[in-house]
Amino acid sequence: MAREATILISDTHTNSTLALAKPGVCLDDGTPYQLNTIQRWLLPVWEQCLDDIETLTKGYHRNVLLNGDIVDVDAKDRTWQMITKNPAMAKRHACEVLEPVVDMSDTLFVMRGTEAHTGTDAYLEEEIAENFDAERNPDTGQYSWWHLRAKFSGVTFDVAHHYGMGRLAHTYANSANKLAFNTMWHYIDWGEKPPDLVIRAHNHRFADSGRTYDTRAIFCPAWQYHTPYLYRLGAANDRPHIGALVFLCEDDGSYKFHDLLYRAKRSKPWRRQSSLMSKLQKKT
């Protein structure tokens, strides 16, 4: 069997004005959408991430897993920070953004995320998965998955989008240990061998239980900056965790893990400018 690379990308939230976007998007009336400062930073980082993935996984069969919240249409009307409220346009844009990583894949899985972002039953992710002809769930016949259990080469994975995580700086990473232990317990309760890896997303924060337990739990980073919801939680100083996960899997059950994390940037603190500079800026 060919060696397999398993690539996880989560929470791209395309269509959010605070997340990954591609230039050239036009609204219904033909008005072009201009990328903002955050999106102009994210786009070259995304391109660097794709280059890094391609280099790391050369010679491997590539399994790409899009682990939920691919697109955001704000189904609960909680924010105005959307490029468009038209689901068809949002879907088209998401497919254009994700096309390079999908083209890179040999096998594609699409996980369903949060209904508040991707619509009832995460229908937009099902439509995107069908558009890309992703692997179908044999139990349901659908192109997208709420929960995927799979073996890539000799390594077993348990993948889903949702799991809780605290936000305190000194405790949030403990959620990975909790997830690892709980997953082991539930598999044993089913009378099954626990997986090598359990992967979750949704929290936009990377965490890794390491080798603490036989099952290793890892939370995916994301591709979105602070939303009003995070400000409401008091997380104004939380640094967004941006990136992807790559596992190089071997038939003997071993793997090499690469966390592709890219350090987010933010603006400098405000400071009063000289009166001359202020006048010049007003004139321009």
SULTA-V209269 format. One line per field, one symbol per residue. ss: DSSP state (H for helix, E for strand, C for the rest). psi: psi as a letter, one per 30 degrees, with the letter a starting at -180 (. if undefined). burial: + if it has 24 or more other ideal C-beta (glycine too) atoms within 12 Angstrom, else -. A space follows every 50 residues. Layout:
ss=???
psi=???
burial=???
//
This chain:
ss=CCCEEEEEECCCCECECCECCCCCCECCCCCECCCCHHHHHHHHHHHHHH HHHHHHCCCCEEEEEEECCCECCCCCCCCCCECCCCHHHHHHHHHHHHHH HHHHCCEEEEECCCHHHHCHHHHHHHHHHHHCCCCCCCCCCCCEECEEEE EECCEEEEEECCCCCCCCCCCCCHHHHHHHHHHHHHHHHHCCCCCCEEEE CCCCCCEECCCCCCCEEEECCECECCCHHHHHCCCCCCCCEEEEEEEEEC CCCCEEEEEEEEECCCCCCCCCCCHHHHHHHHHC
psi=kkkkkkkkklhfhkfkfgaklklgkklegfkkkkkaeeefeeefeeeeee eeeeeegkflkjjkjjhlheljgifghflgikelgjeeeeeeeeeeefee eeffkekkkkkkbkefeglkgheeeeeeeeeghlkkjfefglflkekkkl kjbgkkkjklekklklfkeffefffeeeeeeeeeeeeeefglkllekkkl befgkkkkfbgelekkkkkkaahkakleeeeefghegkkkjkalkkkjkl fgfllkkjjjkkjlllllkkkklleeeeeeeee.
burial=--++++++++++++++++++++--+-------+-+--++-+++-++--++ -+++-++--++++++++++++++++---+-++++--+-++++++++++-- ++-++-+++++++++++++--++++++++-++-++------+++++++++ -++-+++++++++-+-+----++-++++++-+++---------+++++++ +++++++++---+-+++++++++++++-++-------+-++++++++++- ----+-++++++-+--------------------
//
